């Protein structure tokens, strides 16, 4: 592993959760000079330093952006791995045709691109009954792709491999991510686990392996800041049986899907709002495990194991009814974003508020004790007034008009609570009365 910091980064798929999240993470790194995000749709999150360019996957337009900005690193986060979010045709255009166009925009002897990071999926391996316990990166698919999404991923990775061979000077990194869980990302599995009753295939309890959404972003960031040529599995340590996953989430599982004709049964569940994509059926039957040792050998440390990832999702699901509606969904407004990012009138390095902090409860209590010791006497009672009237009036004594109480110090309003308390012992009675008033 070679330590390097990418200076000028282009992120594709800024309208996806991963593209926007990665851009925000890279914005915190001051060693990165420029971040450019491209997509045909609005960004999925608020950005500060990232320059958004509305462009699709047309390789001619992308090449112009790459050349103009002198991009040295391209991170492709656009891959669609959920068949329920779009049609098969659009998924193929995005996953296969789009990937080829992006690779073409990074090619050529005059290209400034020296690093390519491709976000792929563990769907590359598929799910079958004779699969190994853990797939390693050197293993190919034991069986032909069984779903359209799997075919797209295999074709997209084949294009990346061809690009790697034709451009040996470019550091190419491909990540095969396990199923992702997290409080903010929405996937087919997060929607499944949000159901009150989780359907299972009768007679099957498959093994599952997950990766937390934070580890996904950190993996992409780790590859941007280091040279990691090759393909890497990304998955949390450990595996869980599907029934264990349901128990950790506090959910009831229901083996209602038949082992034969499962696809027909899932179509019937659509009437009740339960959508299970075809690529998930293989996992619900046989499961899948990934060997993650190669990526850990690069110095990457996972924040969450598979069990901890499921537990974190369980905490979120329990709090979701309370937090629903608290956060306003983000909406990209071009004029507002450009003003916040580029206007000279926006104060980006705000100084801390110079006003004195409000005294805390302990300080107020101490102040009240000091002032109570010098409190003005209470008005006399009726008995005290009657006793005074029975006495002869004393000779009048000429007294000067009392001066109105003034502040103990001229700049009292500028003092903090601690400074006022430190002055109380040295103040005269009239000054304390004035302070209390």
C-alpha positions in Angstrom: 0.0 0.0 0.0 1.3 3.4 -1.0 0.4 6.5 0.9 -0.9 9.2 -1.4 -3.4 12.0 -1.2 -5.6 12.6 -4.2 -5.6 16.3 -5.0 -8.3 16.7 -7.6 -11.2 14.2 -7.3 -14.3 13.6 -9.4 -17.2 11.7 -7.9 -19.9 10.3 -10.2 -23.4 9.7 -8.9 -23.7 12.7 -6.7 -27.5 12.2 -6.6 -26.9 8.9 -4.8 -26.5 8.5 -1.0 -23.0 7.3 -1.5 -21.8 10.0 -3.8 -23.1 12.9 -1.6 -21.9 11.2 1.6 -18.4 10.6 0.2 -18.2 14.2 -1.1 -19.0 15.5 2.4 -16.3 13.3 3.9 -13.6 14.4 1.5 -14.5 18.1 2.0 -13.1 17.7 5.5 -9.7 16.9 4.1 -7.8 20.1 3.5 -5.2 18.3 1.4 -7.8 17.8 -1.3 -7.6 20.8 -3.6 -10.8 20.3 -5.6 -13.9 18.0 -5.5 -16.1 17.9 -8.6 -19.4 15.9 -8.5 -21.3 14.9 -11.7 -24.8 13.6 -12.1 -27.9 14.1 -14.2 -30.0 14.7 -11.1 -29.7 16.9 -8.0 -27.2 16.1 -5.3 -28.5 14.0 -2.5 -27.0 16.1 0.3 -25.8 19.6 1.2 -22.3 20.3 0.0 -19.8 23.0 0.9 -16.7 22.7 -1.3 -17.9 20.3 -3.9 -18.6 21.8 -7.4 -21.7 20.2 -8.9 -21.8 19.7 -12.7 -25.1 18.5 -14.1 -24.0 16.0 -16.7 -24.9 12.4 -17.3 -22.6 9.6 -18.5 -21.9 10.9 -22.0 -18.2 10.2 -22.3 -17.5 13.3 -24.5 -18.9 15.7 -21.8 -17.2 13.8 -19.0 -13.9 13.9 -20.8 -14.2 17.7 -21.1 -14.9 18.0 -17.3 -12.0 15.7 -16.5 -9.5 17.6 -18.7 -10.7 21.1 -17.7 -10.4 20.3 -14.0 -7.2 18.2 -14.4 -8.8 15.4 -12.4 -6.4 12.8 -11.0 -8.9 10.6 -9.2 -12.3 9.3 -10.3 -14.6 7.6 -7.8 -17.6 5.9 -9.5 -20.5 5.4 -7.0 -23.4 5.0 -9.5 -23.9 1.3 -9.6 -27.5 0.2 -9.1 -27.7 -3.1 -7.0 -31.4 -3.0 -6.2 -33.7 -4.2 -9.0 -36.7 -2.6 -7.3 -35.6 1.0 -7.7 -35.8 1.1 -11.5 -36.5 -0.9 -14.6 -34.1 -3.5 -16.0 -33.4 -1.4 -19.1 -32.5 1.7 -17.1 -30.3 -0.3 -14.7 -28.4 -1.8 -17.6 -27.9 1.6 -19.2 -26.6 2.9 -15.9 -24.5 -0.1 -14.8 -23.0 -1.3 -18.1 -23.2 1.5 -20.7 -22.6 4.3 -18.1 -19.5 2.5 -16.7 -18.1 2.1 -20.2 -18.6 5.8 -20.9 -16.9 6.8 -17.7 -13.9 4.5 -18.4 -13.7 6.0 -21.9 -13.6 9.5 -20.4 -10.7 8.5 -18.2 -8.7 6.8 -21.0 -6.2 8.2 -23.5 -2.6 9.2 -23.4 -3.4 12.8 -22.5 -5.6 11.8 -19.6 -4.8 13.3 -16.2 -6.5 10.4 -14.3 -4.1 8.4 -12.3 -6.6 6.6 -10.0 -10.0 4.9 -10.5 -12.2 3.6 -7.7 -15.2 1.5 -8.7 -17.9 0.7 -6.2 -19.2 -2.8 -7.0 -21.2 -5.3 -5.1 -21.0 -8.8 -3.7 -23.8 -9.7 -6.1 -20.9 -10.4 -8.4 -20.6 -13.8 -6.7 -24.2 -14.7 -6.7 -25.8 -17.2 -4.3 -25.9 -20.9 -4.8 -26.1 -24.1 -2.7 -22.5 -25.2 -3.5 -20.9 -21.8 -2.8 -17.8 -21.7 -0.5 -18.2 -20.6 3.1 -16.4 -17.4 2.2 -15.7 -16.0 -1.2 -12.2 -14.6 -1.8 -11.4 -12.0 -4.4 -9.6 -14.5 -6.6 -12.7 -16.7 -6.9 -14.9 -16.3 -10.0 -18.6 -17.0 -10.2 -19.2 -20.7 -9.9 -22.4 -20.3 -11.9 -23.7 -18.0 -14.6 -25.6 -14.9 -13.4 -29.1 -15.7 -12.5 -30.6 -12.1 -12.4 -30.4 -9.0 -14.5 -28.6 -7.1 -11.7 -26.0 -9.8 -11.4 -25.4 -9.8 -15.2 -24.9 -6.0 -15.1 -22.4 -6.2 -12.3 -20.4 -9.0 -14.0 -20.3 -7.0 -17.3 -19.4 -3.7 -15.5 -16.5 -5.4 -13.7 -15.3 -6.9 -17.0 -15.1 -3.4 -18.4 -13.1 -2.3 -15.4 -10.7 -5.2 -15.8 -10.2 -4.3 -19.4 -9.5 -0.7 -18.5 -7.0 -1.9 -16.0 -5.1 -3.9 -18.6 -5.1 -1.1 -21.2 -4.0 1.6 -18.6 -1.3 0.0 -16.4 -0.3 3.5 -15.2 -3.7 4.0 -13.5 -4.3 2.6 -10.1 -7.6 0.8 -10.3 -9.5 -0.2 -7.2 -12.7 -2.3 -7.2 -14.8 -2.9 -4.1 -17.3 -5.7 -3.7 -19.5 -4.6 -0.8 -21.6 -7.0 1.2 -25.2 -6.1 2.0 -25.3 -2.6 3.6 -27.3 -1.6 6.7 -27.5 1.7 8.4 -29.9 4.3 9.8 -29.7 6.6 6.7 -29.2 4.4 3.7 -32.2 2.7 2.2 -31.7 -0.8 0.6 -33.8 -3.8 -0.1 -32.8 -5.3 3.2 -33.5 -2.3 5.3 -37.0 -2.2 3.8 -37.4 -5.9 4.5 -36.3 -5.5 8.1 -38.6 -2.6 8.6 -41.6 -4.9 8.2 -43.5 -6.0 11.3 -43.2 -9.6 10.3 -40.2 -10.7 8.2 -41.0 -13.4 5.6 -38.6 -16.4 5.2 -38.4 -19.3 2.9 -39.7 -22.4 4.5 -36.9 -24.8 5.5 -34.0 -22.3 5.0 -32.1 -20.3 7.6 -29.2 -18.7 5.5 -26.1 -17.1 6.8 -25.8 -13.4 6.4 -22.9 -10.9 6.5 -23.4 -7.1 6.5 -21.3 -3.9 6.4 -22.3 -0.7 8.1 -22.9 2.4 5.9 -20.1 4.3 7.7 -17.6 1.5 6.8 -18.7 1.8 3.2 -17.9 5.5 3.1 -14.7 5.1 5.0 -13.5 2.3 2.6 -14.0 4.6 -0.4 -12.3 7.4 1.4 -9.4 5.1 2.4 -8.9 4.1 -1.3 -8.9 7.8 -2.3 -6.1 8.6 0.2 -4.0 5.5 -0.6 -3.0 3.6 -3.7 -4.8 0.2 -3.5 -4.6 -1.6 -6.8 -6.8 -4.6 -7.2 -10.2 -6.0 -6.1 -11.3 -6.1 -2.5 -14.2 -7.6 -0.5 -15.7 -5.2 2.0 -17.8 -6.9 4.8 -18.0 -6.8 8.6 -16.4 -9.6 10.6 -18.6 -12.6 11.4 -21.8 -14.1 10.0 -25.3 -14.5 11.4 -28.1 -16.9 10.7 -31.1 -15.1 9.3 -33.2 -16.0 12.4 -30.4 -14.4 14.6 -30.7 -11.2 12.6 -34.4 -11.1 13.2 -34.0 -11.7 16.9 -31.3 -8.9 17.2 -33.7 -6.5 15.5 -36.6 -7.5 17.8 -38.6 -8.8 14.9 -40.7 -11.9 14.3 -39.9 -14.0 11.3 -42.5 -15.9 9.4 -41.6 -18.8 7.1 -44.4 -18.2 4.6 -42.5 -18.4 1.3 -42.6 -21.9 -0.2 -39.3 -23.5 -1.3 -40.8 -24.2 -4.7 -42.4 -21.4 -6.8 -40.9 -18.8 -4.5 -40.9 -16.1 -7.3 -44.7 -16.6 -7.7 -45.2 -16.3 -4.0 -43.2 -13.0 -3.8 -45.4 -11.6 -6.6 -48.4 -12.2 -4.4 -46.7 -10.4 -1.5 -46.5 -7.3 -3.7 -50.2 -6.7 -3.1 -49.4 -6.2 0.6 -46.5 -3.8 -0.1 -43.8 -6.4 0.4 -41.3 -6.2 -2.5 -38.5 -8.8 -2.6 -36.1 -8.4 -5.6 -35.0 -11.6 -7.4 -31.3 -11.2 -6.3 -32.5 -11.3 -2.7 -34.3 -14.6 -3.1 -31.0 -16.3 -3.6 -29.7 -14.9 -0.3 -32.9 -15.8 1.6 -32.3 -19.4 0.4 -28.5 -19.9 0.6 -26.9 -16.8 2.0 -23.4 -15.6 1.3 -20.1 -14.9 3.1 -17.1 -12.8 2.1 -13.4 -13.1 3.1 -12.5 -9.5 4.1 -8.8 -10.2 5.2 -7.2 -8.7 2.0 -8.7 -5.3 2.6 -7.9 -5.3 6.3 -4.3 -6.0 5.3 -4.1 -2.5 3.7 -4.5 -0.9 7.1 -8.3 -0.4 7.0 -10.1 -1.0 10.3 -13.8 -1.7 10.4 -15.8 0.2 12.9 -18.6 -2.4 13.1 -18.9 -6.2 12.9 -21.8 -7.8 11.3 -23.5 -8.3 14.7 -22.9 -4.6 15.7 -24.2 -3.4 12.3 -27.5 -5.3 12.9 -27.7 -4.0 16.5 -27.2 -0.4 15.3 -30.0 -0.9 12.8 -32.2 -2.3 15.6 -31.6 0.8 17.7 -32.6 3.0 14.8 -35.8 1.0 14.1 -36.8 1.3 17.7 -36.3 5.1 17.7 -37.7 5.7 14.2 -41.3 6.3 15.4 -40.1 9.0 17.8 -37.7 10.7 15.4 -40.0 10.5 12.4 -40.5 14.0 11.0 -37.8 15.6 13.1 -35.3 16.1 10.3 -36.4 18.0 7.3 -35.4 16.2 4.0 -32.7 17.9 2.1 -33.7 19.6 -1.2 -31.1 21.0 -3.6 -31.7 24.6 -4.6 -29.0 25.7 -7.1 -29.2 29.4 -6.4 -29.0 28.9 -2.6 -26.2 26.4 -2.8 -24.2 28.7 -5.1 -24.7 31.6 -2.7 -23.6 29.6 0.3 -20.6 28.1 -1.5 -19.2 31.1 -3.4 -20.6 34.4 -2.1 -18.0 36.6 -0.4 -20.7 37.7 2.1 -20.9 34.3 3.7 -18.8 34.2 6.8 -17.1 30.8 6.7 -14.6 31.3 9.5 -17.0 32.5 12.2 -15.3 33.6 15.4 -16.7 32.4 18.7 -19.4 34.6 20.3 -17.6 37.1 22.5 -20.5 37.7 24.8 -20.1 36.4 28.4 -21.7 33.1 29.0 -24.8 32.9 31.1 -24.2 32.0 34.7 -25.0 28.4 35.6 -27.3 27.2 38.4 -24.5 27.0 41.0 -23.3 30.5 40.3 -26.8 31.9 40.5 -27.3 30.1 43.8 -24.1 31.5 45.3 -25.0 35.0 44.1 -28.4 34.8 45.7 -26.8 33.7 49.1 -24.5 36.8 49.1 -27.3 39.2 48.2 -29.7 37.7 50.8 -27.2 38.5 53.6 -27.5 42.2 52.7 -31.2 42.2 51.7 -33.2 45.3 52.4 -35.4 45.0 55.6 -39.0 44.0 55.0 -41.8 46.6 55.6 -43.0 46.8 59.2 -46.1 44.9 60.4 -49.2 46.7 61.7 -48.2 46.0 65.3 -44.8 47.5 64.7 -46.4 50.6 63.1 -48.8 51.0 66.1 -45.9 50.8 68.6 -44.0 53.4 66.7 -46.9 55.8 66.7 -47.4 55.6 70.4 -43.9 56.9 71.0 -43.2 60.7 70.8 -41.8 61.9 67.6 -38.1 62.5 67.8 -36.6 65.8 66.9 -36.3 66.1 63.2 -32.8 65.6 61.9 -31.8 67.2 58.7 -30.7 64.6 56.3 -29.4 65.0 52.8 -31.4 63.6 49.9 -30.1 60.0 49.3 -28.3 59.5 46.1 -29.8 57.1 43.7 -28.2 53.8 43.8 -25.5 53.3 41.2 -23.8 50.4 39.8 -20.9 49.1 42.0 -18.5 49.4 39.1 -18.8 51.5 36.0 -18.6 48.6 33.6 -20.6 46.1 35.6 -22.5 45.0 32.5 -19.2 43.8 31.0 -18.4 41.5 33.9 -18.9 37.8 33.9 -20.7 35.9 36.7 -17.4 34.7 38.2 -16.1 38.3 38.4 -19.2 39.6 40.0 -19.1 36.9 42.7 -15.4 37.7 43.4 -16.4 41.3 44.1 -19.2 40.7 46.5 -17.0 40.4 49.6 -15.5 43.8 49.0 -18.7 45.7 48.3 -20.4 48.1 50.8 -23.9 47.6 51.9 -25.3 50.3 49.7 -23.4 48.9 46.7 -24.9 45.5 47.4 -28.4 47.0 47.7 -27.8 48.8 44.3 -26.5 45.5 42.8 -29.6 43.6 44.1 -31.9 46.3 42.7 
